[in-house]
Amino acid sequence: MDDVRREGQRPRDCEDQRAWDRVARIQADWRRERPDVDVSPQGVIGRLHRLADRLTEQLCLVYGQYGLGEGEFDVLCALRRAGAPYERAPGELAAHTMVTTGAMTKRIDRLERAGLVTRRRSGDDQRGRIVALTGPGRELIDEAFTDHMRNERQLVNLLTPDEAASLEALLTTWLSRMEAPHTRDGG
């Protein structure tokens, strides 16, 4: 194999990949400077962090094609997933998108100005509000979601089907342990 590699060219085997990626170089620097510290977790966490950044960039390209940010896309998806009549209370939306109610209010304001959602008083509680997709909002999110899934498929297709299944299983396990730490210590 050539010792000189053009920038951006992918390495062919796992050992060559580690020498090529930034995380491995950072770990090598730390091993040299701090041999007393185990930097092996950085191999997983650092790569996940870099991968998440790259994935977010790629996902946001599709959202941007529809004039949406990541947050607005999430709100429209949460409303669409609710089923007819495609509405939820703002607190429900915040829970479904894992943001604060303050951040949710800003997202809803932007979507309402764009004519993609409406707000009305709740029939049960006149102090409460309901957010609903408009016809144009539903059309937009249906089209955007289709392109989003196509984009995600292209990204996942960088892995073999077996690699993708193994990664999904590992991530599912890890995430469940992170989100429910009390189950590990008997609590």
C-alpha positions in Angstrom: 0.0 0.0 0.0 1.2 3.5 -0.7 2.6 5.4 2.2 1.2 8.6 0.9 -2.6 8.9 1.0 -4.6 11.7 -0.7 -6.6 13.8 1.8 -10.1 12.3 2.2 -9.3 8.9 0.8 -10.6 6.1 3.0 -8.3 3.5 4.6 -8.9 -0.1 3.6 -8.5 -2.0 6.8 -9.2 -1.4 10.5 -5.6 -0.9 11.5 -5.1 1.6 8.7 -8.3 3.4 9.7 -7.1 3.9 13.3 -3.9 5.5 12.1 -5.9 7.7 9.7 -8.5 9.1 12.1 -8.1 12.1 14.3 -9.3 10.3 17.5 -6.5 7.8 17.2 -4.0 10.6 16.7 -5.3 12.4 19.8 -5.2 9.2 21.8 -1.6 8.7 20.7 -0.7 12.2 21.8 -2.3 11.6 25.2 -0.6 8.2 25.7 2.7 10.0 25.0 2.0 12.9 27.4 0.0 11.0 30.0 1.0 7.3 30.0 -0.5 7.0 33.5 -4.1 7.6 32.2 -6.1 5.1 30.3 -7.4 6.9 27.2 -9.1 3.9 25.6 -12.6 5.2 26.4 -11.8 8.2 24.2 -11.7 5.7 21.2 -15.4 5.1 21.7 -16.7 8.4 23.0 -14.5 10.5 20.7 -15.6 8.6 17.6 -19.3 8.7 18.7 -19.0 12.5 19.2 -17.4 13.1 15.8 -19.9 10.7 14.2 -22.8 12.5 15.8 -21.5 15.9 14.6 -21.2 14.5 11.0 -24.6 12.9 11.1 -26.2 16.0 12.3 -24.6 18.0 9.5 -26.0 15.6 6.9 -29.4 15.5 8.5 -29.6 19.3 8.7 -29.0 19.5 5.0 -32.3 17.8 4.3 -34.2 19.9 6.9 -32.7 23.1 5.4 -34.1 22.1 2.0 -37.6 22.5 3.5 -36.8 25.7 5.4 -36.7 23.9 8.7 -34.2 23.7 11.5 -33.7 20.5 13.4 -36.0 21.6 16.2 -38.8 22.6 13.8 -38.5 19.3 12.0 -38.8 17.5 15.3 -42.0 19.4 16.3 -43.6 18.7 13.0 -42.7 15.0 13.2 -44.1 14.8 16.7 -47.4 16.3 15.5 -47.5 14.0 12.5 -46.8 10.9 14.6 -49.7 11.8 16.8 -52.2 10.7 14.1 -55.3 12.5 13.1 -56.1 15.3 14.0 -52.3 15.8 14.3 -52.2 17.8 17.5 -50.7 17.8 20.9 -50.4 20.1 23.9 -47.1 22.1 24.0 -46.0 20.1 27.1 -46.5 16.9 25.3 -44.5 18.2 22.4 -41.7 19.2 24.7 -41.7 15.7 26.2 -41.7 14.0 22.7 -38.8 16.2 21.5 -36.9 16.3 24.8 -36.6 20.1 25.0 -37.7 22.6 27.6 -41.1 24.2 27.3 -39.4 27.6 26.7 -37.5 26.2 23.7 -40.8 24.6 22.5 -42.6 27.9 22.6 -40.0 29.5 20.3 -40.2 26.6 17.9 -44.0 26.7 17.8 -43.9 30.5 17.3 -41.6 30.1 14.2 -43.8 27.3 12.8 -47.0 29.3 13.4 -45.5 32.3 11.6 -44.7 30.0 8.7 -48.3 28.8 8.6 -47.3 25.2 9.4 -49.1 24.9 12.8 -51.9 26.6 14.6 -52.5 27.1 18.3 -55.9 27.1 20.0 -57.3 26.9 23.5 -57.9 23.4 24.8 -61.6 22.5 25.1 -60.9 20.8 28.4 -58.9 23.5 30.0 -59.3 27.0 28.7 -55.9 28.0 30.1 -54.2 25.2 28.1 -53.3 25.3 24.5 -53.3 22.8 21.7 -50.9 22.9 18.7 -52.0 21.3 15.5 -50.6 20.8 12.0 -52.1 22.8 9.2 -52.7 21.3 5.8 -49.6 22.9 4.4 -47.7 21.7 7.6 -48.8 18.1 7.0 -47.8 18.2 3.3 -44.4 19.7 4.1 -43.6 17.2 6.9 -44.7 14.3 4.8 -42.4 15.3 2.0 -39.5 16.3 4.3 -39.8 13.0 6.3 -39.7 10.9 3.1 -36.5 12.7 2.1 -35.2 12.4 5.7 -35.6 8.6 5.7 -33.9 8.4 2.3 -31.0 10.4 3.7 -30.8 8.2 6.8 -30.8 5.1 4.6 -27.9 6.4 2.6 -26.0 7.1 5.8 -26.7 3.7 7.3 -25.8 2.0 4.0 -22.2 3.0 4.7 -22.4 -0.1 6.9 -23.2 -3.6 5.9 -26.6 -4.9 7.1 -24.9 -7.1 9.7 -22.8 -4.1 10.9 -25.9 -1.9 11.1 -27.8 -4.5 13.1 -24.9 -5.1 15.5 -24.5 -1.4 16.0 -28.2 -0.8 16.6 -28.2 -3.6 19.2 -25.1 -2.2 21.0 -26.5 1.3 21.0 -29.9 0.1 22.2 -28.2 -1.7 25.1 -25.9 1.2 26.0 -28.6 3.8 25.8 -31.0 1.8 28.0 -28.3 1.5 30.6 -27.5 5.2 30.4 -31.2 6.2 30.7 -32.0 3.9 33.6 -28.8 3.7 35.7 -30.8 2.9 38.8 -31.5 -0.6 37.5 -27.8 -1.5 37.6 -27.3 -0.8 41.3 -30.4 -2.6 42.5 -32.5 0.5 42.9 
